Amino acid sequence: MASESLIKALAETLEDLSLSYFRLFCSKLLREDLLRNRQSTVSALMADRDFTGITDLLVSTFTEDGALSVAVKILRQINCNFLAHSLVMAAGGQSFMPGFSGITLPEAHHECSISKQHPVDSWKDYLIHDVSDVEPMLDELLTKGVIEQESFDKISALPTSEDKMRELLDGHLKTVGDKDIFYNIIKKWLPKITDQGPRMILQSAVVDRHMSHMPFAPAIKIGRTIRVNLLTSEISSVGEWIKAEPEVNCGCRGCSNLQEKVSFRYQFGSWEEHMERLETMHYIPAGPLLDITVIAGKLDQAYLPHWICTEDNPTILGKFAVLHIDACGDVVEPVSEVTPSHVKLSQPIFSPRGVLMRAGFRVKINCKVLIYKTNKAFLTLHVYLIPRDPGLQQTIKNKELSSGYKIIQKPYPEKSLKMRERYILTADMDHAEIYPEKLKLIYEGGDPNFFEVFIENPDSHFQLTLRHESETVWTCAIRKDDYNDTGDIQVIYDKELARLRPKLVEKVSNVLIKQLLDDLLEDGVLNDGEKDSILQESCTSADRARCLIDMVRKKGREASRKIFTRLQSRDPTLSAELGLPSGLLV
């Protein structure tokens, strides 16, 4: 095949992709070894939708035959099988239609899989008359960028399923790529929506028999899988990497021989900077934002955690998606499977990712209740109601600990709670004050609201109860030991400072030391002469830290308490790492 013809065929194939799938194609292209260092080039071509430029890059990097092979491989990875088939046919290769022969329709022979007409066009009449539930398909088409919100609203407003399908097929699947995506949706939904006998059924045995003789047919992979557990993942700060070497196993029963060690690291991130874009795309976060990097080995599947309750409303399974963030921009991708706690990604590209849920649907979520005791004169609690997001939880923890507040650990709600509903918190003490009166359960990425509980001089245990309308959804007991310091806690401060002296000498910086000196001067712990002597007589940060710690220890327990308090305020992350006493009065 001549170069000009190949370039034309490749460019036309890429042009048939929707914008989101073109971005996904470019993103996977960057995973090819020879293009890993061409990120800026690929990103610029993707931003300009320069199909010829991407094609030229493929040919110049991989040669003509290699460019065709890479393009077909990536098209198959993103489930654009008909486009891959058409490209091979245009290149003069043998016909293949993986999966297309797996659907049996009346009067629709398997030869349709090698005709130039797309199966969606061949089966138009059957789709119009036999499909009774079009809405789930529309949801996925909107998720994948095939149709816009305006088209979605127009089709959804039509009175019958026949009218909806006819409108969709006649005016909204504009390219071969759009039809290819729709075909993959049909394959998933047909077993669920046919209730009129064997007119439309998936026959996997037929697929397997035909696929084994086809070029480019997928191999059966023994895939390695990771599953990030939302309930047990603990982090000390947002953005900190956690290394893991999980137990992995293949997808085949009875297989226990692992030839390749797999290790990876991950970190939780914040949704805050992405919330505005998600709103314009009509999505809400449905799980934590995760950045995963594979260190050794290869993973063919990944399970990302979500906090949506799927048991009460199985229809929402089609509303899930995953946001993929990389140099090529944000791409919303479909999921291949949804479990009660995770969504499955096959052949994942690892970059910042998070589970999404289509906005506009009432869902229940799994929540946490976080309680912090302030250091105010009278008992004041901050009570947060949030999704089970470790990143958001750590953001709250950093904010509260930086003010010297103390966490009160209590069990989380066992029941899933309705999003966008208002909840009431009460305390069984007559003189307790709680504001606001009601709190709406929504996802707030940066500065979530909370209940403030104020009780002047409590002298007994009391109970907090969370209610939705008349139903109790969570309750806990706050005991005197939770809010009173037992004994004279000051007796530990000077000893604790001595115990932590080696770590403090190692970890505190010159900048932090100067800040602490200013703080302790303001508190009256040090005078100007003492501050200057530490700065002038010691050159290194370690020497200054030793002088400062020893000088404060000699001044007694109260002085030791104050340096702890100031350190918590200046560097809550270091304070948490060292395990400093929390809840100290300024």
Secondary structure, 3 states (H helix, E strand, C coil): CCHHHHHHHHHHHHHCCCHHHHHHHHHHHCCCHHHCCCHHHHHHHHHCCCHHHHHHHHHHHHHHHHHHHHHHHHHHHCCCHHHHHHHHHHCCCCCCCCCHHHEEECCECHHHHHCCCCHHHHCHHHHHHHCCCCHHHHHHHHHCCCCCHHHHHHHHCCCCHHHHHHHHHHHCCCCHHHHHHHHHHHHHHHHHHCCCCCCCEECHHHHHHHHCCCCCCCCCCCCCEEECCCCCCCCCCCCCCEEECCCCCCCCCCCCCCCCCCEEEEEEECCHHHHHHHHHCCEEECCCEEEEEEEECCCCEEEEECCEECCCCHHHHHHEEEEEEECCEEEEECCCEECCCEEEEECCCCCCEEEEEECCCCCEECEEEEEEECCCCCEEEEEEEEECCHHHHHHHHHHHHHCCCEEECCCCCCCCEECCCEEEEEECCCCCEEECCCEECCCCCCCCCCEEEEECCCCCCEEEEEEECCEEEEEEEECHHHHCCCCCHHHHHHHHHHHHHHHHHHHCCHHHHHHHHHHHHHHCCCCHHHHHHHHHHCCCHHHHHHHHHHHHHHCCHHHHHHHHHHHHHHCHHHHHHHCCCCCCCC
